[in-house]
């Protein structure tokens, strides 16, 4: 019978405690834990965060992993907002208008949300100061299930549904009013966005009912051009980060990272989510809400070598 | 790979930590059912930490089936116009591995 030493030229190391992860492929036996382990190179990992107090799908999100905002969403359609401090969600100010399928951007205390899918394809914009929502300028094209990028005073509304139809419309917000930007190449709804008003990313989505795409488009403040495609075509996902350092998660448990050229699969979420919010950066993100459970998950990115326990069957 | 199943209530922060999801795969299923690798000490320790209750594959399948059936019944009860709404999809059956 072949032995490990016979194949590799050296025996499995025996250690009393886990060594720092070394080279991927290394195998060792931990005599204290009585486990065989091996080292792999893994990109990112998810952990659970504090559960949302209520079920929320197609809400708007803003902020970071430890200072996030979730506003609106359904179902039932709600005007509630919630603030996350890295551990717990607490109630924020109520939106002036209850809605689902809106988009948002900015920070926890300086945010903007716009559009809606339910009750109607809407134009309403509201701005948050950490306590209260006040009305902003209306979108030129009423729509929901759209994507967003930017900040409260330099926001971008991307694509979405104007009813049964998808739209290519992109609009730019200056803190007061919306003006038309360059159109997406393909009318898409339930897509995700990342980045800033002048360097944004739009990816995934649905171009017809049931027709999900993995296409990515990059915006330079004027026009959209094609980027690398997601590895898994899907809609109802979330996006965050920047145009060249972005993260996509949701539309299932899939998580992918973008480097400005191509998407790479990284660690999957434990619980699949459709229509969640995803906020933060590629290396420190928060995924919350969405269809299904109220679970929140926190992503920590970065390539690292980790020791995994070997399962025997 | 062989799997084990347990039920446990996800209490939120700390239920699954980075150090755990890095060392073994944890998948959440309907009905608070969690799938973990079989014969994996770290996974077993996690089940102990979360006060999980081990289930046989058929017991776990029954729990998942019941949750999916509930969701399917809720979808079937929707008015036709809402069924045609692209947000609402009939939940699919899940077959445990």
Boltz contact constraints between the chains, C-beta under 6 A:
constraints:
  - contact:
      token1: [A, 35]
      token2: [B, 41]
      max_distance: 6.0
  - contact:
      token1: [A, 45]
      token2: [B, 18]
      max_distance: 6.0
  - contact:
      token1: [A, 45]
      token2: [B, 21]
      max_distance: 6.0
  - contact:
      token1: [A, 45]
      token2: [B, 22]
      max_distance: 6.0
  - contact:
      token1: [A, 46]
      token2: [B, 21]
      max_distance: 6.0
  - contact:
      token1: [A, 47]
      token2: [B, 16]
      max_distance: 6.0
  - contact:
      token1: [A, 47]
      token2: [B, 17]
      max_distance: 6.0
  - contact:
      token1: [A, 47]
      token2: [B, 18]
      max_distance: 6.0
  - contact:
      token1: [A, 48]
      token2: [B, 15]
      max_distance: 6.0
  - contact:
      token1: [A, 48]
      token2: [B, 16]
      max_distance: 6.0
  - contact:
      token1: [A, 49]
      token2: [B, 13]
      max_distance: 6.0
  - contact:
      token1: [A, 50]
      token2: [B, 12]
      max_distance: 6.0
  - contact:
      token1: [A, 50]
      token2: [B, 13]
      max_distance: 6.0
  - contact:
      token1: [A, 51]
      token2: [B, 12]
      max_distance: 6.0
  - contact:
      token1: [A, 87]
      token2: [B, 13]
      max_distance: 6.0
  - contact:
      token1: [A, 209]
      token2: [B, 86]
      max_distance: 6.0
  - contact:
      token1: [A, 270]
      token2: [B, 16]
      max_distance: 6.0
  - contact:
      token1: [A, 270]
      token2: [B, 26]
      max_distance: 6.0
  - contact:
      token1: [A, 270]
      token2: [B, 28]
      max_distance: 6.0
  - contact:
      token1: [A, 271]
      token2: [B, 28]
      max_distance: 6.0
  - contact:
      token1: [A, 295]
      token2: [B, 10]
      max_distance: 6.0
  - contact:
      token1: [A, 300]
      token2: [B, 18]
      max_distance: 6.0
  - contact:
      token1: [A, 306]
      token2: [B, 22]
      max_distance: 6.0
  - contact:
      token1: [A, 308]
      token2: [B, 23]
      max_distance: 6.0
  - contact:
      token1: [A, 309]
      token2: [B, 23]
      max_distance: 6.0
  - contact:
      token1: [A, 309]
      token2: [B, 40]
      max_distance: 6.0
  - contact:
      token1: [A, 309]
      token2: [B, 41]
      max_distance: 6.0
  - contact:
      token1: [A, 309]
      token2: [B, 42]
      max_distance: 6.0
  - contact:
      token1: [A, 311]
      token2: [B, 37]
      max_distance: 6.0
  - contact:
      token1: [A, 311]
      token2: [B, 38]
      max_distance: 6.0
  - contact:
      token1: [A, 311]
      token2: [B, 39]
      max_distance: 6.0
  - contact:
      token1: [A, 311]
      token2: [B, 40]
      max_distance: 6.0
  - contact:
      token1: [A, 312]
      token2: [B, 39]
      max_distance: 6.0
  - contact:
      token1: [A, 313]
      token2: [B, 2]
      max_distance: 6.0
  - contact:
      token1: [A, 313]
      token2: [B, 38]
      max_distance: 6.0
  - contact:
      token1: [A, 313]
      token2: [B, 39]
      max_distance: 6.0
